[in-house]
Amino acid sequence: MSKVKTKVVSFPVPICIASSIIEGKVNFATYGCFGLLAPRPIPYVYIGSVEPHYTNIGIKENGYFGINIPSVDQIKETDYVGLVSGHNTDKSNVFKTFFGKVDKAPLIEDCPINMLCKLIKTVDLPGRDIFIGEVIETYVNQECITDGKLDFKKINPLLFTSANAKYWELGNIIGSAYKEGKTMIQP
């Protein structure tokens, strides 16, 4: 096998739409730098945001933000709220919203997955804010659950690769974690 030296490799990640309230108005922003830090016992997520993003103001002021996972069907709206800035564009009517138990961060009704997050820490990197949030509540569209579990084929999350700025969708299940490698364990 031959290796080629390259720049940082970008893997497909779920895109998210962060939601916040700024000066009493709902705002949305698309993020490709998003992930789960710890699922248990307390779930934490992060989003990485360029410092001048308008959404950062609402997250810092309110101490809460929404994480909304769009499906591939929402590609145009998702791309749009990432293209225009809330500094000069009102994006409050792009999506229908609802609130969880805290009214400081709207959640997008049409997105299959929503997480209400309490800001725990902001990490300042050169030119970026990394927001770490504790997931307070999670919502999933009822039609995206099969046999009591999340059905990712039905969720059909929009994926993103920053290396080539492309959107992707999920493929097929090819195995089960914590099971496939068991045959290699020596007794």
C-alpha positions in Angstrom: 0.0 0.0 0.0 1.4 3.4 -1.0 0.7 6.5 1.1 0.5 10.1 -0.2 1.0 13.1 2.1 -2.0 15.4 2.1 -3.7 18.1 4.0 -6.1 17.4 6.9 -8.6 14.8 5.8 -12.3 15.7 6.2 -14.7 12.9 6.9 -18.4 13.1 6.3 -20.1 14.5 9.4 -23.8 15.3 10.1 -24.5 18.9 9.3 -26.4 20.7 11.9 -28.4 23.9 12.1 -27.8 25.8 15.3 -30.6 28.0 16.5 -30.6 30.9 18.9 -32.4 34.1 19.8 -30.8 37.4 19.2 -32.5 40.6 20.3 -35.8 38.7 20.5 -35.6 37.2 17.0 -35.0 33.6 16.0 -31.8 33.0 14.0 -30.3 29.9 12.3 -26.8 29.0 11.1 -25.5 25.9 9.4 -22.4 24.2 10.8 -20.3 21.4 9.4 -18.1 21.4 12.5 -20.4 19.6 14.9 -20.2 16.5 17.0 -21.0 14.5 20.1 -18.4 14.7 22.9 -19.9 12.2 25.3 -23.2 10.3 25.1 -23.2 9.2 28.7 -23.8 9.8 31.6 -24.3 13.4 30.6 -24.5 14.0 26.8 -22.4 16.9 25.5 -22.1 18.3 22.0 -20.0 20.9 20.3 -20.2 23.3 17.4 -17.3 25.2 15.9 -18.2 28.6 14.7 -16.2 31.4 13.0 -16.1 34.3 15.5 -18.1 36.9 13.6 -21.1 34.6 13.1 -24.3 36.3 14.2 -25.5 33.2 15.9 -22.6 33.4 18.3 -24.1 36.5 19.9 -27.3 34.7 20.8 -25.5 31.6 22.2 -23.3 33.8 24.4 -26.1 36.1 25.5 -28.7 33.4 26.3 -26.5 30.5 27.4 -28.6 28.1 25.3 -28.7 26.9 21.7 -30.6 24.5 19.6 -28.9 21.7 17.5 -31.2 20.6 14.7 -30.2 17.7 12.4 -31.8 18.2 8.9 -32.6 15.5 6.5 -31.5 15.4 2.9 -34.9 16.8 2.0 -33.9 20.1 3.7 -30.7 20.7 1.7 -31.8 24.0 0.1 -33.0 25.6 3.4 -30.0 24.2 5.3 -27.5 25.6 2.7 -29.4 29.0 2.6 -29.2 29.6 6.4 -25.4 29.0 6.1 -25.0 31.3 3.1 -26.6 34.4 4.5 -25.8 36.2 7.7 -28.2 37.2 10.4 -26.3 40.5 10.6 -28.2 41.6 7.5 -30.8 38.9 6.7 -33.9 37.9 8.8 -33.9 34.1 8.7 -36.6 33.7 11.4 -39.3 32.5 9.0 -37.2 29.9 7.1 -38.3 27.2 9.5 -41.3 26.6 11.8 -40.0 26.4 15.4 -41.0 25.1 18.8 -39.5 25.4 22.3 -38.6 22.8 24.8 -38.7 23.5 28.5 -36.4 26.5 28.1 -37.6 29.4 25.8 -34.1 30.7 25.1 -33.4 28.4 22.1 -35.9 27.6 19.4 -35.9 24.1 17.8 -36.8 23.4 14.1 -40.0 21.4 13.9 -39.3 19.8 10.5 -35.8 18.6 11.4 -35.9 14.9 12.4 -33.7 15.4 15.4 -33.5 18.4 17.8 -31.4 19.0 20.9 -31.8 21.8 23.4 -28.4 22.6 24.7 -27.2 24.6 27.7 -23.9 26.3 27.0 -21.3 24.8 29.4 -18.1 26.3 28.0 -16.8 28.4 25.1 -13.3 27.5 23.9 -11.6 30.4 22.1 -9.4 29.3 19.2 -7.8 31.7 16.7 -10.8 33.0 14.7 -13.2 30.4 16.1 -15.5 29.9 19.0 -16.1 26.3 20.1 -19.4 26.0 22.0 -19.7 23.0 24.2 -23.3 22.3 25.3 -25.0 19.9 27.7 -27.9 18.3 26.0 -30.9 19.1 28.2 -33.6 17.6 25.9 -33.7 15.7 22.7 -36.7 15.3 20.3 -37.1 12.9 17.4 -39.9 12.9 14.8 -42.1 9.9 15.6 -42.0 8.6 12.1 -38.2 8.2 12.4 -38.4 5.6 15.1 -38.7 1.9 14.3 -39.2 -0.7 17.1 -38.4 2.0 19.7 -35.1 2.9 18.2 -33.8 5.7 15.9 -34.1 4.6 12.3 -31.3 6.5 10.4 -32.7 5.5 7.0 -35.8 7.3 7.9 -34.0 10.2 9.5 -31.8 10.4 6.4 -29.4 13.0 7.8 -27.6 15.5 5.6 -23.8 14.8 5.7 -21.0 17.3 4.8 -17.4 17.1 3.9 -15.4 20.3 4.2 -12.5 19.1 2.1 -14.6 19.4 -1.1 -17.6 21.3 0.3 -20.1 18.6 -0.7 -23.3 17.2 0.8 -23.8 13.5 1.2 -26.3 11.0 2.4 -26.0 7.8 4.4 -25.3 4.4 2.8 -26.1 0.9 4.1 -25.5 -0.8 7.5 -22.5 -3.1 7.1 -22.1 -4.5 10.6 -22.7 -4.1 14.3 -20.3 -2.3 16.7 -19.0 -4.4 19.6 -19.8 -7.6 17.7 -17.8 -7.7 14.4 -14.4 -7.9 16.1 -15.3 -10.6 18.6 -14.0 -13.4 16.4 -10.5 -11.9 16.8 -10.5 -12.0 20.6 -8.2 -14.7 21.9 -9.7 -16.9 24.7 
